[in-house]
Amino acid sequence: MVITVSLPPFLGRSEAAAFRNQLLVALEQKESIAVECADAGPFPSLWIQLLHAAATSAKARGLSVTLKAVSDECRQSFQAIGFDPAQSALVLE
């Protein structure tokens, strides 16, 4: 089963902590995660690291973390910090 979550409108540090807790709950319930990114602009590096860490943890449990409807602006923010989706457990759609 897959749990779909939406990004908060503002991608700050306190929102990252709350979002991380949502991800942890889903992983503890042995659920893969789909993150709806349709309205997301560029991602701060903190969020990229958070999502990458969650995806790595999910993969170790036989689960996945997928970013859905990723915009070009979002992809560029991943590339700007040298993030290579091909080398990550994080799936970008």
Secondary structure by P-SEA (a helix, b strand, c coil): cbbbbbccccccaaaaaaaaaaaaaaaaabbbbbbbccccccccaaaaaaaaaaaaaaaaaccccccccccaaaaaaaaaacccccccccccc
